[in-house]
Amino acid sequence: MGKNTGMNKGPNKGRKPPPKNRQNNLNRFITAFMLAIFTLFVLGVIAEQYERSLQIKVSYSKFFSMIQENQQTRQISKVELGEGKADVELYDGKSFSVSIPANDPDLIKMLRENVEGFIIKESNILLLNLLSLLWPLFILGLLVWFAYRSSQGAGSRLFSFGKSRAKQINENTVKVTFNDVAGVDEAKEELQEVIEFLKDPKKFQRLGGKIPKGVLLMGVPGTGKTLLAKAVAGEAEVPFLSISGSDFVEMFVGVGASRVRDLFEQAKKASKISGHGSIIFIDEIDAVGRQRFAGIGGGHDEREQTLNALLVEMDGFNTQEGIILMAATNRPDVLDPALLRPGRFDRQVVLDLPDLIGREAILKVHVRNVKLHKDTDLNCIARQTPGFSGADIANLVNEAALLAARRSKDFVMMDELQDAMERVIAGPEKKSRVINKNEKAIVAYHESGHALLSMLVPGVDPLHKVSIIPRGRAALGYTMQLPVEDRYIISKKELLGRLIVFLGGRASEELIFNEVTTGAHNDLEMATQMARRMVCEFGMSEKLGHLTFGHRQEQIFLGRDILEEKNYSEQTAVLIDQEVRKIIDSCFVQSKELLTSNVDKLKKLAEALLEREVMDSKEVKKILNFPLGEDEKKDDVSGPEQGSDKDASVAKKEGADISDKAAENKQGES
């Protein structure tokens, strides 16, 4: 490498610097020259002012009298007459200047008679007038030159305000490929087909197929929309222009539309040069593609004109073949219908949250550069992270690596991945927070109620971990339940079981301390919301029938869920409140009955939790003599305690009977 570098340097020594470098050197020289002249001018002015401050002030009348008496007093040694001014030097070394009339023959006569050193200066009025004229012009030129330089250095914003800010990206600048994208196989196929069409259009045109004009990527935040666009830029082998939707929006009407036209002009030129078309990617297109004035909140002329220009460029009279527009948004509901129609966005690719296989594939992508221990089970982590997006999984892996480095480990192990997962879900632990014994006991029994019911009620997500260490902003403790698989349909019995577990904390507090606290605020909020959805959205109330009540409207320009259409009467509203209350009261009763029948296990678990603070499901089952699962048996080196499996099965059966009873009571009350 060193030899090659030396050989490359040799021929370049005699070459002239490129024009850009010469221009930069010239600009630097001119700047330094002007600054030097300006500095000298300022220093001259300062010196003149300082010299004037040292001179004594004498009036013309006194000066005239000094000349008359100079033969006797011998004060004035020298006088220099100029244009309207006389410079006087005294014998004691002092000097002063005095203004004199233009024509005063008596003054000159007196000077000839009484002053020996009498001199008349030559007139330099022309030079002074010329300097007084040139200095303002010089300063004005300096200001204009600096304004021009600043406009050039800022990308000519002053003279190219309506130009597009799109950046052309090629495969050399972007290192992301489709191999770096996982969990969205269907979306990858759609985009790979678009790229293949640009590379080999005859393959599709022989059957009459046409190139799609637009591809819209939709999905919740973190599902990989922008990452897919980067992969397209890395593998397209055609010009790829990227821009954000907010770059079109300005306070001046017409600028956004001008930038849209300039963007497509750039794409047309790039397409002609490449000969294989080009791709334009607009990120967060909802910033410019929102539905036009719909009678709410007033119109927005700049955004509407920009959208109109975009619509015309995508499918108008002057539409050019070979330009594909890709866009990404997580708010497709606010986009204008004219933008979504076929002919503009022919393909709308939805990126959902990854399933189990997708999460495991995403984990494998993100752990490529992480030193993992050989016993790390990524499938186990994938099963414990349902609902995680690709961004959440990337954050999980990064947090695990940071935790391993903090603990001075050589590899990232399962413990770090588990802790990182809990950190992402519930926030960091706050072990420094001081909680008194009474509150700590309340939190321990509260979380023990949740944990015990999660093992007694069938059909609910199994217990993963229970802790009384504060996490996040407000949680003093938490009970984590993780599903064993991805679920898309939930039965009424399962929802009632979840409500029983939600209310287990409040029931445990009332059972043990005979009072209620504010610690169950979040539980009650989630339980009430779920019960209301059961009645109003899922039609799970026999009294109200198989109907839905209320319609949420995501109003354009006003955010989401601002208004809820009330499409039912006041009597129905009263019935809805009654049904929600019945569901909550019934589940609370069942929760308290189940904890009352297993109060010894509740106390045993709470005491262990006060001692250990954090316990996983295997530790909880060992303490309560519950049978371990198959995966827990494999991980358990010491072997599970199976002596009281009979008691555990009896408790489990009680939970199933009570859960069935909750569903039956709900139907009977209805």
C-alpha positions as CSV (number, residue, x, y, z in Angstrom):
1,M,0.0,0.0,0.0
2,G,2.9,2.4,0.8
3,K,4.6,1.8,-2.5
4,N,1.4,2.4,-4.5
5,T,0.8,5.6,-2.6
6,G,4.3,6.9,-3.4
7,M,4.0,6.1,-7.0
8,N,0.7,7.8,-7.3
9,K,2.1,11.0,-5.7
10,G,5.0,11.3,-8.2
11,P,3.2,12.2,-11.4
12,N,0.9,14.6,-9.6
13,K,3.7,16.9,-8.4
14,G,4.1,18.7,-11.6
15,R,0.4,19.1,-12.4
16,K,-1.4,22.3,-12.1
17,P,-4.0,22.6,-9.3
18,P,-7.5,22.0,-10.4
19,P,-9.7,25.1,-11.3
20,K,-11.7,24.7,-8.1
21,N,-8.6,24.9,-5.9
22,R,-7.3,27.9,-7.9
23,Q,-10.5,29.7,-7.4
24,N,-10.4,28.9,-3.7
25,N,-6.9,30.3,-3.4
26,L,-7.9,33.4,-5.3
27,N,-10.8,34.0,-3.0
28,R,-8.7,33.6,0.0
29,F,-6.1,36.1,-1.3
30,I,-8.8,38.7,-2.2
31,T,-10.3,38.2,1.3
32,A,-7.0,38.7,3.0
33,F,-6.1,41.7,0.9
34,M,-9.4,43.5,1.6
35,L,-9.2,42.7,5.3
36,A,-5.7,44.2,5.4
37,I,-6.8,47.4,3.7
38,F,-9.8,47.7,5.9
39,T,-7.5,47.2,9.0
40,L,-5.1,49.8,7.9
41,F,-7.9,52.3,7.3
42,V,-9.3,51.7,10.7
43,L,-5.9,52.0,12.3
44,G,-5.3,55.3,10.4
45,V,-8.6,56.7,11.7
46,I,-7.8,55.7,15.2
47,A,-4.3,57.2,15.0
48,E,-5.6,60.5,13.7
49,Q,-8.2,60.7,16.4
50,Y,-5.5,60.0,19.0
51,E,-3.3,62.7,17.6
52,R,-6.1,65.2,17.7
53,S,-6.8,64.3,21.3
54,L,-3.3,65.3,22.2
55,Q,-3.5,68.8,20.5
56,I,-4.6,71.9,22.5
57,K,-7.7,73.7,21.3
58,V,-7.3,77.4,20.3
59,S,-9.9,79.7,18.7
60,Y,-9.2,81.8,15.7
61,S,-9.4,85.1,17.6
62,K,-6.8,83.9,20.1
63,F,-4.6,82.6,17.3
64,F,-4.8,86.0,15.6
65,S,-3.8,87.8,18.9
66,M,-0.9,85.3,19.4
67,I,0.4,86.3,16.0
68,Q,0.2,90.0,16.8
69,E,2.1,89.5,20.0
70,N,4.6,87.0,18.8
71,Q,7.4,89.5,18.4
72,Q,7.3,90.1,22.2
73,T,6.1,86.7,23.5
74,R,8.1,84.5,21.1
75,Q,5.4,81.7,21.4
76,I,4.9,80.6,17.8
77,S,7.8,79.0,16.0
78,K,6.2,77.7,12.8
79,V,2.9,78.1,11.0
80,E,1.7,76.0,8.0
81,L,-1.2,77.3,6.0
82,G,-3.4,74.9,4.2
83,E,-6.9,74.8,2.7
84,G,-9.1,76.3,5.5
85,K,-6.7,75.2,8.3
86,A,-3.4,76.3,9.9
87,D,-1.1,74.0,11.7
88,V,0.8,75.8,14.4
89,E,3.9,74.7,16.4
90,L,5.0,76.4,19.6
91,Y,8.5,76.8,21.0
92,D,7.6,74.7,24.0
93,G,6.9,71.7,21.7
94,K,3.2,71.9,21.7
95,S,1.1,72.2,18.5
96,F,-2.5,72.8,17.5
97,S,-4.6,73.3,14.4
98,V,-7.1,76.1,13.8
99,S,-9.7,76.7,11.1
100,I,-9.1,79.9,9.2
101,P,-11.2,81.9,6.6
102,A,-10.6,81.2,2.9
103,N,-9.5,84.8,2.1
104,D,-8.0,86.8,4.9
105,P,-5.2,89.2,3.6
106,D,-4.6,90.6,7.1
107,L,-3.7,87.1,8.4
108,I,-1.0,86.5,5.8
109,K,0.4,90.0,6.3
110,M,0.6,89.4,10.1
111,L,2.3,86.1,9.6
112,R,5.0,87.6,7.3
113,E,5.8,90.3,9.9
114,N,5.7,88.3,13.1
115,V,6.4,84.6,12.4
116,E,9.7,83.5,11.0
117,G,8.7,79.9,10.1
118,F,5.8,80.7,7.8
119,I,4.9,78.1,5.1
120,I,2.0,77.8,2.6
121,K,1.1,74.1,1.7
122,E,0.2,73.1,-1.9
123,S,-3.5,72.5,-2.5
124,N,-4.5,68.7,-2.7
125,I,-8.3,69.2,-3.0
126,L,-8.6,66.9,-5.9
127,L,-6.9,64.0,-4.0
128,L,-9.0,64.5,-1.0
129,N,-12.2,64.6,-3.0
130,L,-11.2,61.5,-4.8
131,L,-10.5,59.6,-1.6
132,S,-13.7,60.7,-0.1
133,L,-15.5,59.4,-3.1
134,L,-13.6,56.0,-3.3
135,W,-13.8,55.0,0.3
136,P,-17.7,54.6,0.3
137,L,-17.5,52.7,-3.0
138,F,-14.8,50.4,-1.7
139,I,-16.8,49.6,1.4
140,L,-20.0,49.0,-0.7
141,G,-18.1,46.7,-3.0
142,L,-16.7,44.8,0.0
143,L,-20.2,44.2,1.3
144,V,-21.5,43.1,-2.1
145,W,-18.6,40.7,-2.5
146,F,-19.1,39.2,1.0
147,A,-22.8,38.7,0.2
148,Y,-21.9,36.9,-3.0
149,R,-19.4,34.7,-1.2
150,S,-21.9,33.8,1.5
151,S,-24.5,32.9,-1.2
152,Q,-22.0,30.7,-3.0
153,G,-20.8,29.0,0.2
154,A,-24.4,28.2,1.3
155,G,-25.1,26.3,-1.9
156,S,-26.4,29.3,-3.9
157,R,-29.5,29.5,-1.8
158,L,-29.9,33.2,-2.7
159,F,-30.1,32.5,-6.4
160,S,-31.5,29.0,-6.4
161,F,-34.4,29.2,-3.9
162,G,-36.7,27.1,-6.0
163,K,-34.2,24.4,-6.8
164,S,-34.7,20.8,-5.5
165,R,-32.7,19.7,-2.5
166,A,-32.7,16.0,-3.6
167,K,-29.4,14.1,-3.2
168,Q,-28.4,11.6,-5.8
169,I,-27.2,8.3,-4.1
170,N,-25.4,5.4,-5.7
171,E,-24.4,2.0,-4.7
172,N,-21.0,3.1,-3.7
173,T,-22.2,5.6,-1.0
174,V,-24.8,3.3,0.5
175,K,-23.7,0.0,1.9
176,V,-27.1,-1.3,2.7
177,T,-28.4,-4.2,0.6
178,F,-31.4,-6.5,0.7
179,N,-29.4,-8.9,2.7
180,D,-29.5,-6.4,5.5
181,V,-33.3,-6.3,5.5
182,A,-35.2,-9.1,7.2
183,G,-38.7,-9.8,8.4
184,V,-40.4,-8.2,5.4
185,D,-40.0,-10.8,2.6
186,E,-43.1,-9.7,0.7
187,A,-42.0,-6.1,0.6
188,K,-38.5,-7.1,-0.6
189,E,-40.1,-9.1,-3.4
190,E,-42.1,-6.2,-4.6
191,L,-39.2,-3.8,-4.6
192,Q,-36.8,-6.3,-6.2
193,E,-39.3,-6.8,-9.0
194,V,-39.2,-3.0,-9.6
195,I,-35.4,-3.0,-9.8
196,E,-35.5,-6.0,-12.2
197,F,-37.9,-4.1,-14.4
198,L,-35.5,-1.1,-14.6
199,K,-32.6,-3.4,-15.4
200,D,-34.3,-5.7,-17.9
201,P,-37.7,-4.2,-19.0
202,K,-38.0,-6.6,-22.0
203,K,-38.6,-9.5,-19.6
204,F,-41.9,-8.0,-18.5
205,Q,-42.8,-6.0,-21.6
206,R,-42.9,-9.1,-23.8
207,L,-46.2,-10.0,-22.0
208,G,-47.6,-6.5,-22.2
209,G,-46.6,-5.4,-18.7
210,K,-45.8,-1.8,-17.9
211,I,-43.4,-0.3,-15.3
212,P,-45.2,0.8,-12.1
213,K,-45.1,4.5,-11.7
214,G,-45.1,4.6,-7.9
215,V,-44.6,2.4,-4.8
216,L,-45.9,3.6,-1.4
217,L,-44.4,2.0,1.7
218,M,-46.8,2.1,4.6
219,G,-46.4,0.8,8.1
220,V,-46.0,1.7,11.8
221,P,-42.8,3.5,12.8
222,G,-39.8,1.2,13.1
223,T,-40.8,-1.5,10.6
224,G,-38.0,-0.7,8.1
225,K,-39.5,1.6,5.4
226,T,-36.5,3.9,5.1
227,L,-34.1,0.9,5.5
228,L,-35.8,-0.7,2.4
229,A,-35.3,2.5,0.5
230,K,-31.6,2.4,1.4
231,A,-31.4,-1.2,0.2
232,V,-33.0,-0.2,-3.1
233,A,-30.5,2.6,-3.5
234,G,-27.7,0.1,-2.7
235,E,-28.8,-2.4,-5.4
236,A,-30.7,-0.4,-8.0
237,E,-27.7,0.4,-10.3
238,V,-29.8,3.3,-11.6
239,P,-29.8,6.9,-10.4
240,F,-31.5,7.2,-7.0
241,L,-32.7,10.6,-5.8
242,S,-33.6,10.9,-2.1
243,I,-35.5,13.8,-0.5
244,S,-37.7,14.4,2.5
245,G,-41.3,15.6,2.3
246,S,-40.5,18.6,4.5
247,D,-38.0,19.9,2.0
248,F,-40.9,21.0,-0.3
249,V,-42.7,23.0,2.4
250,E,-41.7,26.7,2.6
251,M,-43.4,29.9,3.8
252,F,-43.5,31.3,0.3
253,V,-46.2,30.1,-2.0
254,G,-45.0,28.4,-5.2
255,V,-41.5,27.4,-3.9
256,G,-42.6,23.8,-3.2
257,A,-44.2,23.3,-6.6
258,S,-41.0,24.7,-8.2
259,R,-38.9,22.2,-6.3
260,V,-41.2,19.3,-7.4
261,R,-40.7,20.3,-11.0
262,D,-37.0,20.7,-10.6
263,L,-36.8,17.3,-8.8
264,F,-38.5,15.5,-11.8
265,E,-36.3,17.4,-14.2
266,Q,-33.2,16.1,-12.4
267,A,-34.7,12.6,-12.5
268,K,-35.3,12.9,-16.3
269,K,-31.8,14.0,-17.0
270,A,-30.4,11.2,-14.8
271,S,-32.6,8.7,-16.5
272,K,-31.4,9.7,-20.0
273,I,-27.8,9.5,-18.9
274,S,-28.2,6.0,-17.4
275,G,-30.5,4.7,-20.1
276,H,-32.3,2.5,-17.5
277,G,-34.6,5.0,-15.8
278,S,-34.3,6.4,-12.3
279,I,-35.9,6.2,-8.9
280,I,-37.1,9.1,-6.7
281,F,-37.6,8.4,-3.0
282,I,-39.7,10.9,-0.8
283,D,-39.5,10.1,2.9
284,E,-42.4,11.1,5.1
285,I,-44.6,12.1,2.1
286,D,-47.5,12.9,4.4
287,A,-45.8,16.2,5.1
288,V,-46.6,17.3,1.5
289,G,-49.3,14.8,0.5
290,R,-52.0,15.5,3.1
291,Q,-55.6,15.7,1.9
292,R,-56.4,19.1,0.4
293,F,-58.8,21.5,2.1
294,A,-61.7,19.4,3.5
295,G,-63.5,22.1,5.5
296,I,-61.5,21.6,8.7
297,G,-58.8,23.9,9.9
298,G,-58.5,26.0,6.7
299,G,-56.5,25.4,3.6
300,H,-52.8,25.6,3.1
301,D,-52.0,27.2,-0.3
302,E,-48.3,26.2,-0.4
303,R,-48.8,22.6,0.5
304,E,-51.8,22.3,-1.9
305,Q,-49.9,23.8,-4.8
306,T,-47.0,21.5,-4.1
307,L,-49.3,18.5,-4.0
308,N,-50.9,19.6,-7.3
309,A,-47.5,19.8,-8.9
310,L,-46.6,16.3,-7.6
311,L,-49.9,14.9,-9.0
312,V,-49.3,16.4,-12.4
313,E,-45.7,15.1,-12.6
314,M,-46.7,11.6,-11.5
315,D,-49.6,11.2,-14.0
316,G,-50.2,14.2,-16.2
317,F,-49.9,15.2,-19.9
318,N,-46.1,15.4,-19.8
319,T,-45.5,12.2,-17.9
320,Q,-42.1,10.6,-18.7
321,E,-41.5,6.9,-18.8
322,G,-38.7,5.3,-16.7
323,I,-39.1,7.4,-13.5
324,I,-40.4,5.5,-10.5
325,L,-41.5,7.4,-7.4
326,M,-41.0,5.6,-4.0
327,A,-42.5,7.1,-0.9
328,A,-42.8,6.2,2.8
329,T,-45.3,7.2,5.4
330,N,-46.8,5.9,8.7
331,R,-50.0,8.0,8.2
332,P,-51.6,6.7,5.0
333,D,-55.0,7.8,6.4
334,V,-54.2,11.5,5.9
335,L,-53.0,11.2,2.3
336,D,-55.0,12.7,-0.5
337,P,-57.1,10.1,-2.5
338,A,-55.8,11.5,-5.8
339,L,-52.3,10.6,-4.7
340,L,-53.2,7.0,-3.8
341,R,-55.1,6.0,-6.9
342,P,-53.6,3.5,-9.4
343,G,-51.6,5.3,-12.1
344,R,-49.7,7.3,-9.5
345,F,-49.0,4.8,-6.6
346,D,-49.7,1.6,-8.4
347,R,-48.3,-0.5,-5.5
348,Q,-49.0,0.1,-1.9
349,V,-46.7,-2.1,0.2
350,V,-47.7,-2.6,3.8
351,L,-45.0,-3.4,6.3
352,D,-46.4,-5.1,9.4
353,L,-44.7,-5.9,12.7
354,P,-42.6,-9.0,12.2
355,D,-43.8,-12.4,13.2
356,L,-41.7,-15.0,15.1
357,I,-39.7,-16.1,12.0
358,G,-39.2,-12.4,11.0
359,R,-38.0,-11.4,14.5
360,E,-35.5,-14.2,14.6
361,A,-34.2,-13.2,11.1
362,I,-33.9,-9.6,12.2
363,L,-32.0,-10.6,15.3
364,K,-29.6,-12.6,13.1
365,V,-29.0,-9.4,11.0
366,H,-28.3,-7.2,13.9
367,V,-26.0,-9.6,15.8
368,R,-23.6,-10.0,12.9
369,N,-21.1,-7.5,14.4
370,V,-21.8,-8.5,18.0
371,K,-19.8,-11.1,19.9
372,L,-22.4,-13.6,21.0
373,H,-21.8,-16.5,23.3
374,K,-22.3,-19.9,21.6
375,D,-25.1,-20.9,24.0
376,T,-27.2,-17.8,23.0
377,D,-30.7,-18.8,21.8
378,L,-32.0,-16.2,19.4
379,N,-35.2,-18.2,18.9
380,C,-36.0,-17.8,22.6
381,I,-35.5,-14.1,22.5
382,A,-37.7,-13.9,19.3
383,R,-40.5,-15.8,21.1
384,Q,-40.4,-13.4,24.0
385,T,-40.6,-10.2,21.9
386,P,-44.0,-10.3,20.1
387,G,-45.0,-6.8,19.0
388,F,-41.4,-5.6,18.6
389,S,-40.6,-3.7,15.5
390,G,-37.3,-4.0,13.7
391,A,-36.1,-0.8,15.3
392,D,-37.0,-2.2,18.8
393,I,-35.0,-5.3,18.1
394,A,-32.0,-3.3,16.9
395,N,-32.2,-1.3,20.1
396,L,-32.5,-4.5,22.1
397,V,-29.3,-5.9,20.6
398,N,-27.4,-2.6,21.1
399,E,-28.5,-2.4,24.8
400,A,-27.4,-6.0,25.3
401,A,-23.9,-5.2,23.9
402,L,-23.7,-2.1,26.1
403,L,-24.7,-4.1,29.2
404,A,-22.1,-6.8,28.4
405,A,-19.4,-4.1,28.1
406,R,-20.5,-2.5,31.3
407,R,-20.2,-5.8,33.1
408,S,-16.7,-6.4,31.6
409,K,-17.7,-9.5,29.7
410,D,-16.1,-10.9,26.6
411,F,-19.3,-12.1,25.0
412,V,-23.0,-11.1,25.0
413,M,-24.9,-13.8,26.8
414,M,-28.6,-14.6,27.3
415,D,-28.6,-12.7,30.6
416,E,-27.7,-9.4,28.8
417,L,-30.3,-10.1,26.1
418,Q,-33.0,-10.8,28.7
419,D,-32.1,-7.7,30.7
420,A,-32.0,-5.6,27.5
421,M,-35.5,-6.8,26.5
422,E,-36.9,-5.8,29.9
423,R,-35.1,-2.5,29.6
424,V,-36.7,-1.8,26.3
425,I,-40.2,-2.8,27.5
426,A,-40.3,-1.3,31.0
427,G,-37.4,1.1,31.1
428,P,-34.1,1.0,33.2
429,E,-34.1,-0.2,36.7
430,K,-33.9,2.5,39.5
431,K,-32.2,0.7,42.3
432,S,-31.3,4.0,44.0
433,R,-34.9,4.9,44.7
434,V,-35.6,4.6,48.4
435,I,-39.0,3.1,49.3
436,N,-40.2,2.6,53.0
437,K,-41.0,-0.8,54.3
438,N,-44.8,-0.3,54.2
439,E,-44.9,0.8,50.6
440,K,-42.5,-2.0,49.6
441,A,-44.8,-4.6,51.2
442,I,-47.8,-3.2,49.4
443,V,-45.9,-3.3,46.1
444,A,-44.8,-6.9,46.8
445,Y,-48.3,-8.1,47.6
446,H,-49.7,-6.2,44.6
447,E,-47.2,-7.8,42.1
448,S,-47.6,-11.2,43.8
449,G,-51.3,-11.0,43.1
450,H,-50.7,-10.5,39.4
451,A,-48.0,-13.2,39.3
452,L,-50.1,-15.8,41.2
453,L,-53.2,-15.3,39.1
454,S,-51.1,-15.5,35.8
455,M,-50.3,-19.0,36.9
456,L,-53.7,-20.0,38.1
457,V,-56.0,-18.6,35.4
458,P,-55.9,-20.7,32.2
459,G,-55.6,-19.1,28.8
460,V,-53.6,-16.0,29.8
461,D,-50.0,-15.3,28.8
462,P,-47.5,-17.2,31.1
463,L,-45.5,-15.4,33.7
464,H,-42.0,-14.4,32.7
465,K,-40.7,-12.3,35.6
466,V,-41.9,-10.4,38.6
467,S,-40.0,-7.6,40.3
468,I,-40.5,-4.9,42.9
469,I,-37.5,-2.8,41.7
470,P,-38.8,0.5,40.2
471,R,-38.5,0.8,36.5
472,G,-39.2,3.6,34.0
473,R,-40.8,6.9,35.1
474,A,-43.6,5.7,37.5
475,A,-43.6,1.9,37.9
476,L,-42.7,0.8,41.4
477,G,-42.8,-2.8,40.4
478,Y,-43.9,-4.9,37.4
479,T,-45.2,-8.4,36.5
480,M,-44.1,-9.4,33.0
481,Q,-46.1,-11.9,31.0
482,L,-44.9,-12.9,27.6
483,P,-46.9,-14.9,25.1
484,V,-45.5,-18.2,23.8
485,E,-46.6,-17.5,20.2
486,D,-48.1,-14.8,18.0
487,R,-51.8,-14.4,18.5
488,Y,-54.3,-12.7,16.1
489,I,-57.6,-13.9,17.5
490,I,-58.6,-13.8,21.2
491,S,-61.7,-15.4,22.6
492,K,-64.0,-13.9,25.2
493,K,-62.9,-16.4,27.8
494,E,-59.3,-15.3,27.3
495,L,-60.2,-11.6,27.6
496,L,-62.0,-12.3,30.9
497,G,-58.9,-14.1,32.1
498,R,-56.8,-11.1,31.3
499,L,-59.1,-8.9,33.3
500,I,-58.9,-11.2,36.3
501,V,-55.1,-10.9,36.2
502,F,-55.3,-7.1,35.7
503,L,-57.4,-6.8,38.8
504,G,-55.2,-9.2,40.9
505,G,-53.1,-6.4,42.3
506,R,-56.0,-4.4,43.7
507,A,-57.7,-7.6,45.0
508,S,-54.5,-8.6,46.7
509,E,-54.1,-5.2,48.4
510,E,-57.7,-5.3,49.6
511,L,-57.4,-8.9,50.8
512,I,-54.1,-8.4,52.8
513,F,-54.3,-4.8,54.0
514,N,-58.1,-4.3,53.9
515,E,-57.6,-1.1,52.0
516,V,-56.9,0.1,48.5
517,T,-54.1,2.4,47.2
518,T,-53.2,4.4,44.1
519,G,-50.8,1.7,42.9
520,A,-53.5,0.0,40.8
521,H,-54.2,3.1,38.7
522,N,-52.6,1.7,35.5
523,D,-54.3,-1.7,36.1
524,L,-57.7,-0.2,36.4
525,E,-57.2,2.0,33.3
526,M,-56.2,-1.0,31.2
527,A,-59.0,-3.2,32.6
528,T,-61.6,-0.5,32.0
529,Q,-60.4,0.1,28.4
530,M,-60.5,-3.6,27.6
531,A,-64.0,-4.1,29.1
532,R,-65.3,-1.1,27.1
533,R,-63.8,-2.5,23.9
534,M,-65.4,-5.9,24.6
535,V,-68.8,-4.1,24.8
536,C,-68.5,-1.4,22.2
537,E,-66.1,-2.9,19.6
538,F,-66.2,-6.7,19.9
539,G,-69.9,-7.2,20.5
540,M,-69.3,-9.4,23.6
541,S,-72.4,-8.3,25.5
542,E,-75.6,-10.4,25.0
543,K,-77.7,-7.6,26.5
544,L,-76.6,-5.1,23.8
545,G,-76.3,-7.7,21.1
546,H,-73.7,-8.2,18.3
547,L,-73.3,-4.5,17.6
548,T,-70.5,-1.9,17.7
549,F,-71.0,1.4,19.3
550,G,-69.1,4.6,18.6
551,H,-66.9,5.4,15.6
552,R,-63.5,6.9,16.1
553,Q,-62.6,9.5,13.4
554,E,-59.0,10.5,12.7
555,Q,-59.7,14.0,11.5
556,I,-57.4,15.4,8.9
557,F,-55.0,18.2,10.2
558,L,-56.2,17.6,13.8
559,G,-54.3,14.5,14.7
560,R,-55.9,11.2,15.5
561,D,-58.7,10.0,17.8
562,I,-59.7,13.6,18.5
563,L,-63.3,13.0,18.0
564,E,-65.5,10.0,18.5
565,E,-68.8,9.8,16.7
566,K,-71.6,9.0,19.1
567,N,-74.0,6.9,17.0
568,Y,-76.1,5.7,19.9
569,S,-78.8,7.1,22.2
570,E,-78.4,8.2,25.8
571,Q,-80.2,5.1,27.0
572,T,-77.7,2.9,25.1
573,A,-74.9,4.9,26.7
574,V,-76.3,4.1,30.2
575,L,-76.5,0.4,29.2
576,I,-72.9,0.4,28.0
577,D,-71.7,1.9,31.3
578,Q,-73.7,-0.8,33.2
579,E,-72.2,-3.6,31.1
580,V,-68.7,-2.4,31.5
581,R,-69.2,-2.1,35.2
582,K,-70.7,-5.6,35.4
583,I,-67.7,-7.1,33.6
584,I,-65.2,-5.3,35.9
585,D,-67.1,-6.1,39.1
586,S,-67.5,-9.8,38.1
587,C,-63.8,-10.2,37.3
588,F,-62.8,-8.5,40.5
589,V,-64.9,-10.8,42.5
590,Q,-63.4,-13.9,40.8
591,S,-59.9,-12.5,41.3
592,K,-60.4,-11.9,45.0
593,E,-62.0,-15.4,45.5
594,L,-59.1,-17.1,43.7
595,L,-56.6,-15.2,45.8
596,T,-58.5,-15.9,49.0
597,S,-58.5,-19.7,48.3
598,N,-54.7,-19.5,47.7
599,V,-53.8,-16.8,50.3
600,D,-51.0,-19.0,51.7
601,K,-49.3,-19.1,48.3
602,L,-49.8,-15.4,48.0
603,K,-48.1,-14.6,51.3
604,K,-45.3,-17.1,50.5
605,L,-44.6,-15.5,47.2
606,A,-44.8,-11.9,48.6
607,E,-42.3,-12.8,51.4
608,A,-39.9,-14.3,48.8
609,L,-40.3,-11.3,46.6
610,L,-39.5,-8.9,49.5
611,E,-36.3,-10.9,50.1
612,R,-35.1,-11.4,46.5
613,E,-36.8,-8.3,44.8
614,V,-36.6,-10.0,41.3
615,M,-37.8,-13.5,40.4
616,D,-38.3,-15.3,37.1
617,S,-41.1,-17.8,36.4
618,K,-38.9,-20.8,37.3
619,E,-38.1,-19.4,40.8
620,V,-41.7,-18.6,41.4
621,K,-42.9,-22.1,40.5
622,K,-40.3,-23.7,42.7
623,I,-41.4,-21.6,45.7
624,L,-45.0,-22.4,45.1
625,N,-44.4,-26.0,44.2
626,F,-45.8,-25.6,40.7
627,P,-44.6,-28.0,38.0
628,L,-42.0,-26.6,35.6
629,G,-42.5,-26.3,31.9
630,E,-40.5,-28.3,29.4
631,D,-38.1,-25.5,28.6
632,E,-37.6,-24.7,32.3
633,K,-36.8,-28.4,33.0
634,K,-34.1,-28.3,30.4
635,D,-32.5,-25.2,31.9
636,D,-33.0,-26.4,35.5
637,V,-29.7,-28.1,36.6
638,S,-30.7,-28.9,40.1
639,G,-34.0,-30.5,39.0
640,P,-37.5,-29.3,39.8
641,E,-39.3,-30.0,43.1
642,Q,-42.1,-32.3,42.1
643,G,-43.3,-33.2,45.6
644,S,-46.3,-31.0,45.6
645,D,-47.5,-31.2,42.0
646,K,-50.8,-32.4,43.2
647,D,-51.4,-29.2,45.2
648,A,-50.4,-27.1,42.2
649,S,-52.8,-29.0,39.9
650,V,-55.6,-28.5,42.4
651,A,-54.9,-24.8,42.5
652,K,-54.8,-24.7,38.7
653,K,-58.1,-26.5,38.5
654,E,-59.6,-24.0,40.9
655,G,-58.4,-21.2,38.6
656,A,-60.0,-22.8,35.6
657,D,-63.3,-23.4,37.4
658,I,-63.4,-19.8,38.6
659,S,-62.5,-18.5,35.2
660,D,-65.3,-20.6,33.6
661,K,-67.6,-19.4,36.4
662,A,-66.7,-15.8,35.5
663,A,-67.8,-16.3,31.9
664,E,-71.0,-18.1,33.0
665,N,-71.9,-15.4,35.5
666,K,-71.3,-12.8,32.9
667,Q,-73.7,-14.5,30.6
668,G,-76.2,-15.1,33.4
669,E,-76.2,-11.5,34.5
670,S,-76.7,-10.4,30.9
